[in-house]
Structures are given as C-alpha cells and as structure tokens.
Amino acid sequence: MDPERLDQIARLPKAELHLHFEGAAPPDFIRGLASEKKVDLSEIFNPDGSYAYRDFVHFLSVYEAATSVLKTPKDFARLTTALLEECAANDVVYAETFVSPEFCGGGDVGAWREYLHAIQEAADAAERDMGVTLRGVVTCIRHFGAEKAKATAQCAAETAGDWIVGFGMGGDENQGHQRDFKWSYDCAREAGLKLTTHAGEWRGPQEVRDAVDDLGVSRIGHGVRVIQDLATVDYLIERDVTLEVCPGSNVFLGVYPSLDQHPIEKLRERGVKVTVSTDDPPFFHTTMRQEYANLAKTFGWDEEIFSQINQTAMDAAFCDDATRDAIRKKLERT
C-alpha cells in the first residue's frame, strides 16, 4: 500500500474503547506536573523523555509513579484536556476511558464525586471545542485485591449515569482469579453499568472463558490469547462478546513478537467481534493513527474493513443510544 493511501487510512475517523485514563498521560504533561509539585520522577523517564520500564510488571510500577503526581481534581481536569487533545489529533471522535477511584480520592465516594465532576466538566468543554466525545468506565485494579475493588464498585454504582457508563478491571492479570471480583461486578451490574475486564493478554483462553462465565462481561480487554483454543474462539462468537484489541501494545510488551504474527486478522476472519485501541499510547509509543496505518500495511485492511471495525466498536460501546447514533454519523465521514 502506497504512503498516500496509508496516510488517508490513518486519518479516518475512529472510535476507541480501550484507553487507560492515566496511561494516556503524555510524558511531557507528567514531567511538567512533577516539576510544578517539586517531585523527582526522573527515574521513570528515558533520556529522550519517554517513559522507561523493563517489562510489564515494571510498567505497572512506573504507571503508578506517574499517577502519583495527579493529586487534585484540577490535575485530573488538566489530564482530561491533554488526553482529548491527543484523541482529536488522531481523528478519534468517540473514546471510552478507564478511570479508577483508587487514583481519584482513594476509593472514597465523596472525594470521587469531586474528581469526577472536574473530569466531566473538562470533557464537556473539550467535546464542544474539539468534537471528541468521552465516556468513563470505572475500573478496579486487580492486583490491589478484591476488597478494594468493592469500594471501587460502590463508587461506580453511586455515579452511574450518562457519563459513567461501565465497570471494568485492569492491573496484573496474573494475580488472583476473575471470580474473586464477582461481588463488585454484581454491584456494578445492579446499578445499570455495562461490563468489561482485562483477560487473555497474559493468561490463556480459560481466563477469557472465566471472565465471561464468572463476571458476565460483554467485552474483553485484549482477549487475544483465545486464538490458542478455537473452541473458546467459537464460544466468544456464540456469546456475542467483543474484544478490545490493542495490537501495538501487545507487540510492544512482547505478547506477540511482531504485528504480522498478531492474531487480530485471524480472529476477525473467523467471526470474532474485534475493535482497535491503543491501551496506554505514550507508554507503548503508539497512536490511533499509527495503529490504523500499521494494520493497513500489515494485513491490507482498507476503508471498508476499518468502517466495519468502527461500527463494531459502536455496537459494543457502553454509551446511550442517542450518543451512539450521533457518533455513527461522524464515523460515516470519509
């Protein structure tokens, strides 16, 4: 595919379902905030200014260190604006972001409401100015344990509505089991929230099946290791589960050695509902434009396939129908 065609594809309007709020913080933003607060975070940056870490577990610690300078509702409002500027620069017209009350008030409902108000005000302003619609998915942190997740779920339940539309779980997939968090998922479900969880990024197909069976999710974050068991692949198709696939993240972290060995195309061809996202874009040196260009170059995906990917994303999006219909019209623009 020639460079001009790749550039056209990279600039298509996009919907993104798997975007970590703090993980989308540009390094310059975190470095500037640390400087303002006189906090030394030099050890989490490479000489070129990018985030520095050795592996996935170290990435989690660097992620938490970067998050440590986000202290106040105003800090999170500023981060919201920075995140949406990046979305707009990459032609993203709709995004759902994972945000955790653990980092916004320590799981206290009252404090969480203050942070959420600041985030939502900034998001509303950015939607007016930049045309990007953002919605929140409250996320518990798996390696923080099931008990802390309950407080997170209660925060989610108390603030469920037009902006907080879902509940999910991130963190270290190798800690504990999906079923450990059943109480939290039941709490979120009863509040009317839609459900997702990280699974099948580091553990195998059974982890994905457990997520669907034990937590009743309609979406899976990553889920790519289901390709190791075609019976589980077919199970996802039967249960109408959508995968939030982050190809660049998977390659960067070594889940797959290269994009041409990534299973997203095999999963799509078999009939699994797949979407495309960036995960933690500055940490993994990617953008949505880069994801589109790389998928087009590697698998020959054209505008029609990307249109299908975006329609799948909006089918699976947790927003209300009025928002969904409005975004579909934006995505029809070529």
Order of alpha helices (4+ residues) and beta strands (2+ residues): alpha-beta-alpha-alpha-alpha-beta-alpha-beta-alpha-beta-alpha-beta-alpha-beta-alpha-beta-alpha-alpha-beta-alpha-alpha-alpha
